[in-house]
Amino acid sequence: MAVRWIVALVARFAAALLLGRMEVAGRDRLPMGRPVLLVANHFNGFVDPLVLTAALGRLPRFVAKDDLRRIPVVGVVLRLVGVVFVRRRRDDTGAASGLTVGAANDGAFVECHRALVDGDTVAIFPEGTTHDRPRIDPLRTGAARIALGARAAGLTVVPVGLTFTDKIALRSSALVLVGEPIAVDGAIERGAGPDDAASVRALTDAIDAGLRAVSLDFPDVETALALEQAAHIALSDDDLPEPSLDARYRLARQLGRAAEPAQRVVRNELGRYASLLNGLHLTDADVIHPTSPSRLLRSALGTAVLVAVLGSLVAATVLVNIWPTLLVAAASLTVTTPVTKGTVRVLVGLVSFPTAWFTAGALTADGLSRISLVALTAAVGALAAIWLVERAMALTHLLLRWRAQRERISTVDLALEVRANVVAAARSAVRTVEA
């Protein structure tokens, strides 16, 4: 348990380095004092379990593909932190031993059942693999079999949607949305177990519906991006220039359920607005929330205070943190697919940054406590450096946007008229869903 507690702390710190914003919605839906099986979508590789652990504040018993166990060192570490390995149907190692995939996984399922009976939390990605598609893939039956095997313990299945605004950019945002719990006894007739095919299928369908309710589920990337952007515009105004991720993606999912003609109107109006902004060299924020001199001054003063407070710490640790930063950046350039890029960044960062911190400690201090203090100082310095860089970039962006707004102030009214059409189209599309 001590190892899992430490890993949970590492996950929270790593998420703070990786993400500029992480929003957790629906946390109150997580049952307390009873076994829970978390089922989550799998859109972002190794980043998904990292973010899920950071959001929970504790490390669940993850169920992962058996391939990971064969990776040197990685397999040992994952087993040490409680990961349960299962084989997929496309894995063929079981055929050589004369076992079917189901039979080979019986031991893994029993391990999950024991953990749940003991009141632990087990987490599984029921799609079976990670991918870049903006929709839920057909679910495997493993989650349902685990749930049915542990139903006597009063198990609750909880769907969790993981949504990332940008899987490629560093310091992007993530939404962790906890869905409505699925009581196994309420979804499946009493007495049915993991060998009852009809019950397994019915519970898998219930999990599928719950997971789609909290995750992106669009036919293609273009539709996902367009409807999410339309939702952001419809919810933003001068009083709330940056709506919550929960509200934004909830509206985007509603738009995705609208009839095709209504969606087409939204996308057409959005296209008109985007073309106008591009031609006028403005952004949506310029139109609804222009930068004022007082806002610019507050940002400059805030940045100056942050530099005064954290500047010396960043300067003292920059040489320690620069080489793992460059290593992560170089490793990221070696991959092109978004889902793999996030995984590579996390894995390389989890190795290179602590190595740099403790190496610096070993070279400059004696004794475990002093070495650990140096490593902790370097870690805090890395986080402080990110804050300073972000504030400096934000200040520069504000200055540039303020200048652009001053030069193009006469075109804002035209942009507001076209923007209003986007908002009206989005609201009209939502009404067709509610009706």
C-alpha positions in Angstrom: 0.0 0.0 0.0 2.9 2.4 0.7 4.2 1.9 -2.8 0.7 2.7 -4.3 0.4 5.8 -2.1 3.8 7.0 -3.4 2.8 6.3 -7.0 -0.4 8.3 -6.5 1.6 11.3 -5.3 4.0 11.0 -8.3 1.0 10.8 -10.6 -0.5 14.0 -9.2 2.8 15.9 -9.5 3.4 14.5 -13.0 -0.1 15.6 -14.1 0.6 19.1 -12.7 3.7 19.3 -14.9 2.0 17.8 -18.0 -1.3 19.6 -17.9 -2.1 23.3 -17.6 -5.6 22.6 -16.4 -7.3 19.5 -15.0 -11.0 19.6 -14.2 -12.8 16.8 -12.3 -16.6 16.8 -12.5 -19.0 14.5 -10.7 -16.6 13.4 -8.0 -19.6 13.1 -5.6 -20.9 10.2 -7.7 -18.1 8.0 -6.5 -19.5 5.6 -3.9 -17.7 5.7 -0.5 -16.9 2.6 1.6 -17.7 0.0 -1.0 -15.9 -1.7 -3.9 -15.9 0.2 -7.1 -15.0 -0.9 -10.7 -14.0 2.1 -12.7 -14.6 1.8 -16.5 -12.9 4.6 -18.6 -12.4 5.4 -22.2 -8.9 5.1 -23.6 -8.1 7.9 -25.9 -4.6 9.0 -24.8 -2.4 6.0 -24.0 -0.4 6.0 -20.8 -1.6 9.5 -20.0 -5.1 8.1 -19.3 -4.1 6.1 -16.1 -1.9 8.9 -15.0 -4.7 11.5 -15.2 -7.2 9.1 -13.7 -5.0 8.4 -10.7 -4.3 12.1 -10.2 -8.0 12.9 -10.3 -8.8 10.2 -7.8 -5.9 11.0 -5.5 -5.2 7.3 -5.1 -3.9 4.5 -7.2 -6.6 1.9 -8.2 -5.7 -1.6 -9.3 -5.5 -1.1 -13.1 -6.2 -3.9 -15.5 -3.7 -3.7 -18.4 -2.8 -5.8 -21.5 -0.4 -8.7 -21.0 2.1 -7.2 -23.5 3.2 -4.7 -20.9 4.3 -7.5 -18.6 7.0 -8.6 -21.1 8.7 -5.2 -21.3 11.9 -5.3 -19.2 11.7 -3.4 -15.9 8.3 -1.9 -16.9 6.5 -5.2 -16.3 8.1 -5.6 -12.9 7.3 -2.0 -11.8 3.6 -2.3 -13.0 3.2 -5.6 -11.1 4.7 -4.0 -8.0 2.1 -1.2 -8.0 -0.8 -3.7 -8.4 -1.5 -3.8 -12.1 -3.5 -6.9 -13.2 -2.5 -8.3 -16.6 -5.0 -9.8 -19.1 -4.7 -11.2 -22.5 -6.6 -9.9 -25.5 -8.1 -12.2 -28.2 -5.5 -11.1 -30.7 -2.7 -12.2 -28.4 -1.6 -15.6 -29.6 0.7 -16.7 -26.8 -2.1 -18.7 -25.2 -2.6 -20.8 -28.3 0.9 -22.2 -27.9 0.1 -23.3 -24.4 -3.2 -24.9 -25.3 -5.3 -22.2 -23.4 -8.0 -20.1 -24.7 -7.9 -16.4 -24.0 -10.8 -16.7 -21.5 -9.2 -19.5 -19.6 -5.8 -17.8 -19.5 -7.5 -14.7 -18.0 -9.4 -16.6 -15.3 -6.6 -16.0 -12.8 -6.5 -12.3 -13.6 -10.3 -12.0 -13.0 -10.0 -13.9 -9.7 -7.4 -11.4 -8.7 -9.7 -8.5 -9.5 -12.6 -10.2 -7.6 -10.4 -10.6 -4.5 -9.4 -6.9 -4.7 -13.0 -5.8 -5.0 -14.2 -8.1 -2.2 -11.5 -6.5 0.0 -13.1 -3.1 -0.8 -10.4 -1.9 -3.3 -11.0 0.1 -6.5 -10.2 -1.6 -9.8 -9.9 0.4 -13.0 -10.2 -1.0 -16.5 -10.3 0.4 -20.1 -13.0 -1.8 -21.6 -12.2 -0.8 -25.2 -9.2 -3.0 -24.8 -6.7 -0.7 -26.5 -5.9 3.0 -26.9 -6.8 4.9 -30.1 -7.1 8.3 -31.7 -10.7 8.1 -32.8 -13.2 10.6 -31.2 -15.6 7.9 -30.3 -16.0 4.8 -28.1 -14.9 1.6 -29.8 -16.9 -1.6 -29.2 -16.4 -2.7 -25.6 -14.8 -6.0 -24.6 -16.7 -8.1 -22.1 -13.9 -8.2 -19.4 -15.4 -5.4 -17.3 -18.8 -7.1 -17.2 -17.2 -10.4 -16.2 -15.2 -8.8 -13.4 -18.3 -7.0 -12.1 -20.5 -10.1 -12.2 -17.8 -12.1 -10.4 -17.7 -9.6 -7.5 -21.3 -8.7 -7.3 -21.7 -10.4 -3.9 -19.5 -7.7 -2.4 -22.0 -5.0 -3.3 -20.0 -3.7 -6.3 -20.8 -0.5 -8.1 -19.6 0.1 -11.7 -18.7 3.8 -12.3 -18.1 5.1 -15.9 -15.4 7.8 -16.2 -14.9 9.9 -19.3 -11.4 11.3 -20.0 -11.4 14.2 -22.5 -8.3 16.1 -23.6 -8.6 19.5 -25.4 -5.3 18.7 -27.3 -3.4 15.5 -27.1 -0.4 16.9 -28.9 0.3 20.2 -27.1 2.1 20.3 -23.8 0.2 21.9 -20.9 -3.2 21.3 -22.5 -6.4 20.7 -20.5 -8.1 17.6 -19.4 -11.6 16.8 -18.1 -12.3 13.8 -15.9 -16.1 13.3 -15.8 -17.5 10.8 -13.4 -20.8 9.3 -14.7 -23.8 7.9 -13.0 -23.0 4.7 -11.1 -24.3 1.4 -12.5 -25.6 -0.9 -9.7 -24.9 -4.4 -11.0 -27.9 -5.9 -9.1 -30.1 -3.2 -10.6 -28.9 -3.9 -14.2 -28.8 -7.7 -14.1 -31.1 -10.2 -12.6 -30.0 -11.7 -9.3 -28.0 -15.0 -9.4 -26.4 -14.3 -12.8 -22.7 -14.8 -12.8 -19.7 -14.2 -15.1 -20.4 -17.4 -17.1 -23.9 -16.3 -18.0 -23.4 -15.0 -21.6 -26.7 -13.1 -21.8 -26.0 -11.3 -18.5 -22.4 -10.5 -19.5 -23.8 -9.0 -22.8 -26.5 -7.0 -21.0 -24.1 -5.5 -18.5 -21.6 -4.7 -21.2 -24.4 -2.8 -23.0 -25.2 -0.9 -19.8 -21.5 0.0 -19.4 -21.3 1.1 -23.0 -24.2 3.4 -22.6 -22.8 4.9 -19.4 -19.4 5.4 -20.9 -20.8 7.1 -24.1 -22.7 9.5 -21.8 -19.5 10.9 -20.4 -17.0 10.6 -23.3 -16.5 12.1 -26.8 -18.6 10.0 -29.2 -18.5 11.6 -32.6 -18.2 10.0 -36.1 -15.0 11.7 -37.0 -12.4 14.2 -35.8 -13.8 17.1 -38.0 -17.2 16.8 -36.4 -15.8 16.5 -32.9 -13.6 19.7 -33.3 -16.4 21.7 -35.0 -19.1 20.9 -32.4 -16.7 21.4 -29.4 -15.7 24.8 -30.8 -19.4 25.7 -31.4 -20.1 24.7 -27.8 -17.3 26.9 -26.5 -18.5 29.9 -28.5 -22.1 29.3 -27.4 -21.1 29.3 -23.7 -18.6 32.1 -23.7 -19.3 35.8 -23.1 -17.6 38.8 -21.5 -18.6 37.6 -18.0 -17.5 34.0 -18.6 -14.7 34.0 -21.3 -13.6 30.5 -20.4 -16.5 28.2 -19.5 -15.9 25.0 -17.6 -14.7 22.0 -19.5 -17.7 20.0 -18.2 -20.2 22.5 -19.6 -18.4 22.8 -22.9 -18.2 19.1 -23.6 -21.7 18.4 -22.2 -23.0 20.9 -24.8 -20.8 19.4 -27.5 -22.3 15.9 -26.8 -25.8 17.4 -27.0 -25.0 18.9 -30.4 -23.6 15.6 -31.5 -27.0 14.0 -30.8 -28.9 16.7 -32.8 -30.4 15.8 -36.2 -28.0 16.1 -39.2 -29.7 19.2 -40.7 -29.4 21.1 -37.4 -25.7 20.0 -37.1 -25.1 21.2 -40.6 -26.5 24.7 -39.8 -24.2 24.9 -36.8 -21.1 23.9 -38.8 -22.0 26.3 -41.6 -22.4 29.3 -39.2 -19.2 28.3 -37.5 -17.3 28.2 -40.8 -18.6 31.7 -41.7 -17.4 33.0 -38.3 -14.0 31.3 -38.5 -13.5 32.7 -42.0 -14.4 36.2 -40.8 -12.1 36.0 -37.8 -9.2 34.8 -40.0 -9.7 37.6 -42.5 -9.9 40.2 -39.8 -6.9 38.7 -37.9 -9.0 38.5 -34.7 -9.8 35.7 -32.2 -13.1 34.9 -30.5 -11.6 36.2 -27.3 -10.8 39.6 -29.0 -14.5 39.8 -29.9 -16.2 39.0 -26.6 -13.5 39.8 -24.0 -11.1 42.5 -25.4 -8.0 43.2 -23.4 -8.1 46.5 -21.4 -5.1 48.5 -20.2 -6.0 47.7 -16.6 -6.1 43.9 -17.4 -2.8 44.2 -19.1 -1.3 46.1 -16.1 -2.6 43.5 -13.6 -1.1 40.7 -15.7 2.3 42.5 -15.9 2.3 43.2 -12.1 1.3 39.6 -11.4 4.1 38.3 -13.6 6.6 40.6 -11.9 5.6 39.4 -8.4 5.9 35.8 -9.6 9.4 36.4 -11.0 10.5 38.1 -7.7 9.2 35.2 -5.6 10.2 32.2 -7.8 13.0 33.6 -10.0 15.9 32.6 -7.7 14.5 29.1 -7.3 14.1 28.7 -11.1 17.6 30.0 -11.7 19.1 27.7 -9.1 17.5 24.6 -10.6 17.5 25.4 -14.3 20.7 23.4 -15.1 19.2 20.4 -13.4 15.9 20.5 -15.2 17.1 21.6 -18.7 18.4 18.3 -19.9 15.4 16.1 -19.0 13.2 18.8 -20.6 15.2 18.6 -23.8 15.2 14.8 -23.6 11.4 14.7 -23.4 11.1 17.2 -26.3 13.4 15.2 -28.4 11.6 11.9 -27.6 8.3 13.6 -28.5 9.6 14.5 -31.9 10.3 10.8 -32.7 6.6 9.9 -32.8 3.8 11.4 -34.9 0.6 9.8 -33.7 -1.1 11.9 -30.9 -1.9 8.9 -28.7 1.7 7.6 -28.8 3.2 11.1 -28.3 1.5 11.5 -24.9 2.7 8.1 -23.8 6.3 8.7 -24.8 6.3 12.1 -23.0 5.0 10.6 -19.8 7.3 7.6 -19.8 10.5 9.5 -20.7 9.6 12.2 -18.2 8.9 9.8 -15.4 12.4 8.4 -15.9 14.5 11.4 -16.9 13.3 14.0 -14.4 13.6 12.0 -11.2 17.0 10.7 -12.4 18.2 14.3 -12.9 16.9 15.4 -9.5 18.4 12.6 -7.5 21.7 12.8 -9.5 22.0 16.4 -8.6 21.3 15.5 -5.0 23.9 12.8 -5.0 26.5 15.2 -6.5 25.9 18.1 -4.1 24.8 16.6 -0.8 25.6 13.8 1.6 23.0 11.6 3.3 19.6 10.4 2.1 17.7 13.2 3.7 19.8 16.0 2.2 19.9 14.3 -1.2 16.1 14.0 -1.1 15.8 17.7 -0.1 17.9 18.7 -3.2 15.7 16.4 -5.4 12.5 18.0 -4.0 13.9 21.5 -4.5 14.7 20.6 -8.1 11.2 19.2 -8.6 9.5 22.3 -7.2 11.9 24.4 -9.4 10.6 22.6 -12.5 7.0 23.4 -11.6 8.0 27.0 -10.8 9.7 27.3 -14.2 6.6 26.2 -16.0 4.5 28.8 -14.1 6.9 31.6 -15.0 7.1 30.6 -18.7 3.4 30.4 -18.9 2.8 33.8 -17.3 5.4 35.4 -19.5 3.8 33.9 -22.6 0.3 34.9 -21.4 1.6 38.5 -20.9 3.1 38.6 -24.3 -0.1 37.2 -25.9 -2.2 39.9 -24.1 0.1 42.6 -25.3 -0.1 41.4 -28.9 -3.9 41.0 -28.8 -4.4 44.4 -27.2 -2.4 45.9 -30.1 -4.5 44.0 -32.7 -7.7 45.0 -31.0 -6.8 48.6 -31.0 -6.1 48.6 -34.7 -9.2 46.6 -35.6 -11.8 47.9 -33.1 -14.1 49.0 -35.9 -14.5 45.4 -37.2 -15.7 43.9 -33.9 -19.4 44.8 -34.4 -19.4 42.9 -37.7 -17.8 39.8 -36.0 -20.4 40.0 -33.1 -23.2 39.8 -35.6 -21.9 36.7 -37.3 -21.0 35.2 -33.9 -24.6 35.6 -32.7 -25.6 33.3 -35.6 -23.3 30.6 -34.3 -24.8 30.9 -30.8 -28.4 30.8 -32.2 -27.7 27.8 -34.4 -26.2 25.9 -31.4 -29.2 26.7 -29.2 -31.6 25.7 -31.9 -29.9 22.4 -32.4 -30.0 21.6 -28.6 -33.7 22.3 -28.6 -34.3 19.6 -31.2 -32.5 17.1 -28.9 -34.5 18.2 -25.8 -37.8 18.0 -27.7 
